[in-house]
Amino acid sequence: MLALEENPRVRQPGGVLRIGNVVASDAGTYVCVVSNSVGEAQAEIELIVTPPPWVTVSPAHVRAEVGHAAAFRCNASGLDWALDETSLEWRHNGRRLSSVGIQSALGGARSRVLHLPSIRRQDQGMYQCFVRLSPTRTVHAAAELIVGGE
């Protein structure tokens, strides 16, 4: 058992261990040892550090002709789609997309695909993938659709 190293991110105010700005190297087993005239007691806790969730949309730019199809894939890392609170919403230029004419499909364990079956001129713009992790936490990414042709 090693004592905690001197580290400005690690504090112990009032016997409470506080680690600020946690990094992967902080992972491990922490042991709290207390002693007095009667004896000694200890408790262990395992700290597991996981990277923060993030999403990307690929491809970042799509050029499509009017009447043709296009698709965007929202790729996620560090989250579990199976959790009840995890949900995905696609937006076009900041406005929520209705499900009319849009197909959103499971694209593997870590991605969702937005299919645009027949591109119209007004479909041009930015497509955003918003992933809700909890009632107060959302991550998002965006890609651009450029429409050409008549």
Stockholm file with secondary structure:
# STOCKHOLM 1.0

chainA/1-150         MLALEENPRVRQPGGVLRIGNVVASDAGTYVCVVSNSVGEAQAEIELIVTPPPWVTVSPAHVRAEVGHAAAFRCNASGLDWALDETSLEWRHNGRRLSSVGIQSALGGARSRVLHLPSIRRQDQGMYQCFVRLSPTRTVHAAAELIVGGE
#=GR chainA/1-150 SS CCCCCCCTTEECGGGCCEESSCCGGGCEEEEEEEEETTEEEEEEEEECCCCCCEEEEESSEEEEETTSCEEEEEEEESCCTTSTTCEEEEEETTEECCSTTCEEEECSTTEEEEEESSCCGGGCEEEEEEEEEETTEEEEEEEEEEEECC
#=GC SS_cons         CCCCCCCTTEECGGGCCEESSCCGGGCEEEEEEEEETTEEEEEEEEECCCCCCEEEEESSEEEEETTSCEEEEEEEESCCTTSTTCEEEEEETTEECCSTTCEEEECSTTEEEEEESSCCGGGCEEEEEEEEEETTEEEEEEEEEEEECC
//
